[in-house]
Amino acid sequence: MAKRRLNKRQQWRIEKIQKERTVRAARKEKAVEEQAAAGELGPEQNGLVIAHYGQQLDIEAFEGPESGQVFRCFVRANIDSLVTGDRVVWRPGKSKTGVIVARCERENLLQRPDNFGALKPVAANIDHIILVIAPEPEPHDNLIDRYLVASESSDIPAVILLNKTDLINDDNRDQIEALLARYQALGYEVARTSAAETAGTPAPEVEALVRNQTSVFVGQSGVGKSSIIQTLLPDELLRVGAVSESTGKGVHTTTTAKLFHLPGGGDLIDSPGIREFGLWHMTPQEVEYGFREIRPLIGLCKFRNCRHMGDPGCALDAAAEAGEISAERLKSFHRILQDMTDQQARGLKLT
């Protein structure tokens, strides 16, 4: 999607904010140096970012007498953006405070685009994304495919979890079974559960998914993500199904990405910014890569500039005719490309 051109006032505001951030960073760095010079900082040790609050982060200590304790830490100015799930090197200070001095190498990074099309990192070092769907609201393969493309592009494995299985009936059973079979045929793991039937306790199939893993739940509103998370973290103050009294519409209940340790082993990173994210920041080539069955066909079209939208000699059309790509998945792929083209056209009209 083309980035929106900023007007002069927006540019001035951004420049003003950047200058203020530079001043704050310099002031913070000076304070860190003074603490270090005065011997107020302890030795370097490893830790884990478990929450992000603006300029400060909560770090859980990994070692030493502080192991398991949480410290509110500042970040040295020479470190790029940190997110929940990052492993860091830090030095403890006074009164449960500290300073982060380095970020360890990431295994992966989950990002989402902001309103201007720029990528915003939201979580790191994730073992898998659990994509929650349900009979109600009706699952649409195009929405599922968008999440799967995002997970493939991030190199984070995805699991499809069908929630609310108690709502399956004779009217929707065949459609849902065909949908799940399509993704199982592509090698995606599929699980089933019903948070409503477990009486507030974690379902065995869900516990098996998250055990000894760092997990992130995603999916459209109404599929029961928060209810499942509540069963896994019964002691946490997670408000489920919050509703705005003024509008009657559902509202997000989490304001920052936070990492929770699960009682049965494993971690869960939760944030509404993670639960619902899109593909606005991707290129058509990245979308191609995000479809597992299309990936091997990249570069095999008759023409190098093939748009895969009914162009002559398109390898994707040939594969679909041969039954190597399902009609539903190819239609979904075409729709994503068309949506991206439409968004780009709208963005160009704004400039």
BELBEL-V747072 format. One record per pair of residues at least 4 apart in sequence whose C-alpha atoms are under 7 Angstrom apart, sorted by the first residue. I is the first residue (numbers start at 1). J is the second residue. D is the distance in whole Angstrom. If there is no record, write none. Layout:
I_J_D / I_J_D
This chain:
1_280_6 / 1_281_6 / 1_340_6 / 1_343_6 / 1_344_4 / 1_347_7 / 2_344_5 / 2_347_5 / 2_348_6 / 3_116_6 / 3_117_6 / 3_347_7 / 4_116_6 / 4_347_6 / 4_350_7 / 4_351_7 / 5_351_5 / 6_10_6 / 6_11_6 / 7_11_6 / 8_12_6 / 9_13_6 / 10_14_6 / 11_15_6 / 12_16_6 / 13_17_6 / 14_18_6 / 15_19_6 / 16_20_6 / 17_21_6 / 18_22_6 / 19_23_6 / 20_24_6 / 21_25_6 / 22_26_6 / 23_27_6 / 24_28_6 / 25_29_6 / 25_77_6 / 26_30_6 / 27_31_6 / 28_32_6 / 29_33_6 / 29_76_6 / 29_77_6 / 30_34_6 / 31_35_6 / 32_36_6 / 33_37_6 / 34_38_6 / 35_39_6 / 35_40_5 / 35_41_6 / 36_40_6 / 36_41_6 / 40_93_6 / 41_91_6 / 41_92_6 / 41_93_5 / 42_91_5 / 42_92_5 / 42_93_6 / 43_91_6 / 44_89_6 / 44_90_5 / 44_91_5 / 45_63_7 / 45_89_5 / 45_90_6 / 45_91_6 / 46_61_7 / 46_62_6 / 46_63_7 / 46_88_6 / 46_89_5 / 46_90_6 / 47_59_6 / 47_60_5 / 47_61_5 / 47_62_5 / 47_87_6 / 47_88_5 / 47_89_6 / 47_90_7 / 48_59_5 / 48_60_5 / 48_61_7 / 48_85_6 / 48_86_6 / 48_87_5 / 48_88_6 / 49_57_7 / 49_58_6 / 49_59_5 / 49_60_7 / 49_83_7 / 49_84_5 / 49_85_5 / 49_86_5 / 49_87_6 / 50_58_6 / 50_59_6 / 50_60_7 / 50_84_5 / 50_85_6 / 50_258_6 / 50_259_5 / 51_57_6 / 51_58_5 / 51_84_5 / 51_257_6 / 51_258_5 / 51_259_6 / 52_56_6 / 52_57_5 / 52_58_6 / 52_83_7 / 52_84_6 / 52_256_6 / 52_257_7 / 53_57_6 / 55_74_7 / 56_72_7 / 56_73_6 / 56_74_5 / 57_72_6 / 57_73_5 / 57_74_7 / 58_70_6 / 58_71_6 / 58_72_5 / 58_73_6 / 59_70_5 / 59_71_5 / 59_72_6 / 59_73_7 / 60_68_6 / 60_69_6 / 60_70_4 / 60_71_6 / 61_66_6 / 61_67_5 / 61_68_5 / 61_69_6 / 61_70_6 / 62_67_5 / 62_68_6 / 63_67_5 / 71_96_5 / 71_97_5 / 71_98_6 / 72_96_6 / 72_97_5 / 72_98_6 / 73_97_5 / 73_98_4 / 73_99_5 / 73_100_6 / 74_98_6 / 74_99_5 / 74_100_6 / 75_79_7 / 75_99_6 / 75_100_5 / 75_101_7 / 76_99_7 / 76_100_6 / 76_101_6 / 79_102_7 / 82_86_7 / 83_121_7 / 83_122_6 / 83_123_5 / 83_124_7 / 84_122_7 / 84_123_5 / 84_124_6 / 84_257_6 / 84_258_6 / 84_259_7 / 85_123_6 / 85_124_5 / 85_125_6 / 85_259_7 / 86_106_7 / 86_124_6 / 86_125_7 / 87_103_6 / 87_104_5 / 88_100_7 / 88_102_6 / 88_103_4 / 88_104_5 / 89_100_6 / 89_101_6 / 89_102_5 / 89_103_6 / 90_98_7 / 90_99_6 / 90_100_4 / 90_101_5 / 90_102_7 / 91_98_6 / 91_99_5 / 91_100_6 / 92_97_6 / 92_98_4 / 92_99_6 / 93_97_5 / 93_98_4 / 106_124_7 / 106_125_6 / 107_125_5 / 108_124_6 / 108_125_5 / 108_126_7 / 108_154_7 / 108_155_7 / 109_121_7 / 109_123_6 / 109_124_4 / 109_125_6 / 109_154_7 / 110_121_6 / 110_122_6 / 110_123_5 / 110_124_6 / 110_154_6 / 111_119_6 / 111_120_5 / 111_121_4 / 111_122_6 / 112_119_6 / 112_120_5 / 112_121_6 / 112_277_6 / 112_278_7 / 113_117_5 / 113_118_5 / 113_119_4 / 113_120_6 / 113_280_7 / 113_281_6 / 114_118_6 / 114_119_6 / 114_120_6 / 117_280_7 / 117_281_6 / 122_257_7 / 122_274_7 / 126_156_7 / 126_214_5 / 126_215_6 / 127_156_7 / 127_213_6 / 127_214_5 / 127_215_6 / 128_156_6 / 128_157_5 / 128_158_6 / 128_214_7 / 128_215_5 / 128_216_7 / 129_156_7 / 129_157_6 / 129_158_5 / 129_159_6 / 129_215_6 / 129_216_5 / 129_217_6 / 130_158_6 / 130_159_5 / 130_160_6 / 130_161_7 / 130_215_7 / 130_216_6 / 130_217_5 / 130_218_6 / 131_158_7 / 131_159_6 / 131_160_5 / 131_161_6 / 131_217_6 / 131_218_5 / 131_219_6 / 132_160_6 / 132_161_5 / 132_162_6 / 132_163_7 / 132_217_7 / 132_218_6 / 132_219_5 / 132_223_7 / 132_225_7 / 133_139_6 / 133_161_6 / 133_162_5 / 133_163_6 / 133_219_6 / 133_223_6 / 134_138_7 / 134_139_6 / 134_162_5 / 134_163_5 / 134_164_6 / 134_223_5 / 135_139_6 / 135_164_7 / 135_167_6 / 135_168_6 / 136_223_7 / 137_222_7 / 137_223_7 / 140_144_6 / 141_145_6 / 142_146_6 / 142_332_5 / 143_147_7 / 144_148_6 / 145_149_6 / 146_150_6 / 146_278_7 / 146_279_7 / 147_151_6 / 148_152_6 / 148_158_7 / 149_153_6 / 149_287_6 / 149_290_4 / 149_291_6 / 150_154_6 / 150_279_7 / 150_290_7 / 151_155_6 / 151_156_5 / 151_157_6 / 151_158_6 / 152_156_6 / 152_157_7 / 152_290_5 / 153_286_7 / 153_290_6 / 159_188_6 / 159_189_5 / 159_190_6 / 160_189_6 / 160_190_5 / 160_191_6 / 161_190_6 / 161_191_5 / 161_192_6 / 162_191_6 / 162_192_5 / 162_193_6 / 163_192_6 / 163_193_5 / 163_194_5 / 163_195_7 / 163_223_7 / 163_224_7 / 164_193_6 / 164_194_4 / 164_195_7 / 164_196_7 / 165_192_7 / 165_193_6 / 165_194_5 / 166_194_6 / 168_172_6 / 168_173_6 / 169_173_6 / 172_176_6 / 173_177_6 / 174_178_6 / 175_179_6 / 176_180_6 / 177_181_6 / 178_182_6 / 179_183_7 / 180_184_6 / 181_185_6 / 182_186_7 / 183_187_7 / 183_188_6 / 184_188_5 / 184_189_6 / 184_190_7 / 193_203_7 / 193_205_7 / 194_198_7 / 195_227_6 / 195_228_6 / 198_202_7 / 198_203_6 / 200_231_5 / 201_231_5 / 202_206_7 / 202_207_6 / 202_231_5 / 202_232_5 / 203_207_6 / 204_208_6 / 205_209_6 / 206_210_7 / 207_211_6 / 210_215_6 / 210_266_6 / 211_264_6 / 211_265_5 / 211_266_5 / 212_265_5 / 212_266_4 / 213_266_5 / 213_267_6 / 214_266_6 / 214_267_5 / 214_268_6 / 215_267_6 / 215_268_5 / 215_269_6 / 216_268_6 / 216_269_5 / 216_270_6 / 217_225_7 / 217_275_6 / 218_274_7 / 218_275_4 / 218_276_6 / 219_275_6 / 219_276_6 / 220_276_6 / 224_228_6 / 225_229_6 / 226_230_6 / 226_240_6 / 227_231_6 / 227_240_6 / 228_232_7 / 229_233_6 / 230_234_5 / 230_238_7 / 232_262_7 / 233_262_7 / 239_253_6 / 241_250_7 / 242_250_6 / 242_251_6 / 242_253_7 / 243_248_6 / 243_249_6 / 243_250_5 / 243_251_6 / 244_248_5 / 244_249_6 / 244_250_6 / 244_251_6 / 252_272_6 / 254_271_6 / 254_272_6 / 255_271_7 / 256_271_6 / 257_269_6 / 257_270_5 / 257_271_4 / 258_269_5 / 258_270_6 / 258_271_7 / 259_267_7 / 259_268_6 / 259_269_4 / 259_270_7 / 260_267_6 / 260_268_5 / 260_269_6 / 261_266_6 / 261_267_5 / 261_268_6 / 262_266_5 / 262_267_5 / 262_268_7 / 271_275_6 / 272_276_6 / 273_277_7 / 282_286_6 / 282_287_7 / 283_287_6 / 284_288_6 / 284_337_6 / 285_289_6 / 286_290_6 / 287_291_7 / 288_294_6 / 288_295_6 / 289_294_7 / 289_295_5 / 291_295_6 / 293_325_7 / 294_298_7 / 297_315_6 / 297_316_7 / 299_304_7 / 300_315_6 / 301_306_7 / 301_313_6 / 301_314_5 / 301_315_5 / 302_313_5 / 302_314_6 / 306_311_6 / 306_314_7 / 307_311_7 / 308_314_6 / 308_316_7 / 309_334_7 / 314_318_7 / 315_319_6 / 316_320_6 / 317_321_6 / 318_322_6 / 319_323_6 / 319_324_5 / 319_325_6 / 320_324_6 / 320_325_5 / 320_326_6 / 320_327_7 / 325_329_7 / 325_330_7 / 326_330_6 / 327_331_6 / 328_332_6 / 329_333_6 / 330_334_6 / 331_335_6 / 332_336_6 / 333_337_6 / 334_338_6 / 335_339_6 / 336_340_6 / 337_341_6 / 338_342_6 / 339_343_6 / 340_344_6 / 341_345_6 / 342_346_6 / 343_347_6 / 344_348_6 / 345_349_6 / 346_350_7 / 347_351_7
